[in-house]
């Protein structure tokens, strides 16, 4: 005989899960007991929300679903922000929660919460398991749903008595067969042909890379397509990392096979990238959901340009923008097919024009001696970091500073672009580090966001993870303060972080080496020391509160 | 800091005409729609469908759920109002719900029916009139008491409305309607 909890662990093992992030409690105890004799590594978090963020960071970097665990009631409700964060960024996460005994369900007993109901609108799917016999099917389906099509979080809620229920044997289904879930991946050949024709007819086409390109792992395909056609590429915040922006000088028109990458569009994006979108007569949206931060007035853009939209989720096509040629399918497959059909070369004049816009641009923010100028420091840091380094950034000014100043080579940029969850960077970076221990991982946090998740410094220590953390300390909630400057006549309320601790002393209390940089020269020197050190390291930068985002 | 939205880069003269063609204006032209949704018969599927409508701000006029020829599958018939954009979004979003097997938008020629129970306050004097209306509309007198009569009527939703309008002057005490159920012609 085998009990439900052992089945759950065996399911995770069958899915090849190596690490799980969680926090135990009464209702999930049988599962933890079964985990005792498993080879799955468990990372004890300090707050359940961060368990989801860690699973999210792990999933984004490893390409496999991240697993997080919490108990019933408050443990489960603490997961919600993390689950919603993963949902908005389409990250495959499996959240496992304990639940009160089946027979007590609905009686408002101690630590009962309707977590499947509460998470209805931000899980891709959820299960409340009512017998141990269902568990293998549920786990198989959950991993399939989370990781295929448009990825997303799946919640599995397992009552305590189901975890303890004995059944004769365990058998894991070979494949999941869900009648109502068959993602279309290949893209309709007719639509791909139409798209190829539209590209041929266009004069000023632009490719807009969204998070879908990164999620689909279509980096090579995108570079091949952009290289062959010569179409300039811009990216949304979630699409950062799909293209390399390491090339700083564009004085000469690039070779035909070399993609022209302009950078991030949107409210906080690069002006020349926005200008290219604004002047384009054909826009290829690739895995981009046309969020308001990326494209503020989509209908006006659609008036003057033909729109091709490639997305694996049919509901994204036409949701926020009128579309001329919809293609439902996996970006990799569609781009591969499209690359075969398009003619090489062309658009020389247009390429020259957008590069001229780019060359006119002078990056803002210069090294300072009285404070650390975060924008120039992030450019310096990019130069010091490895080719394949991973950078995680917290929402707020840090997100913008990092997004537009971090040089992408073959690395990754992790941020909560959809929900904009403060405190995401540190736990996500830890998850990423545990997924790829050999790669350099740096988290950039503001002092506000850092204080939402610095409790996970304990998890960083416990994991012996060589995580590097930069705290941009301006003693303000910088982004909100900026809004107050623009929209509310500089009436600053609730944005001054009175009572901030001494971050260096705080980190040292965890046994983590930390240092304070008062200017850019110091910051650069300490960054070198940080990146070279074999331990976790926190670099606190004193930042002028008046520094703008862009 | 200047806002650097993509649109701010568009030359003014090119967005001049955009206003007239703006799809948002077309969204105001609402029409009735009927969706027939096949779902896996499992717990929570109704709440998944309903929460989708509420969170995306789509309205529901009626929702009827019942068994089908297959015990593992239920059929939901949903009626609501919206323009083409909303209808397309509703269909696509419904399709994303995992236990939803199939979504079909039914045209106006679909076979539609609704069951209505209406309790009317009456005395011996106007009972005859109500009985006449019932006979005219082919409604069944389901229950009679000293102070009320309850009619049962099955038919297309417009006829339910007509019957309701006819008996309203007598004083309607309670109404129960099942919501529309529908199947495609042929």
Interface residues (C-beta under 8 A of the other chain):
Chain A: X116 X117 X120 X121 X124 X125 X126 X128 X130 X145 X178 X179 X180 X181 X265 X266 X267 X268 X269 X270 X271 X274 X275 X277 X278 X279 X294 X295 X296 X297 X299 X300 X301 X303 X304 X313 X314 X315 X318 X319 X322 X482 X485 X486 X548 X549 X550
Chain B: X1 X3 X4 X5 X6 X7 X8 X9 X10 X14 X15 X17 X18 X21 X22 X23 X24 X39 X40 X43 X44 X47 X48 X51 X52 X55 X85 X88 X89 X92 X93 X95 X96 X97 X98 X99 X100 X101 X102
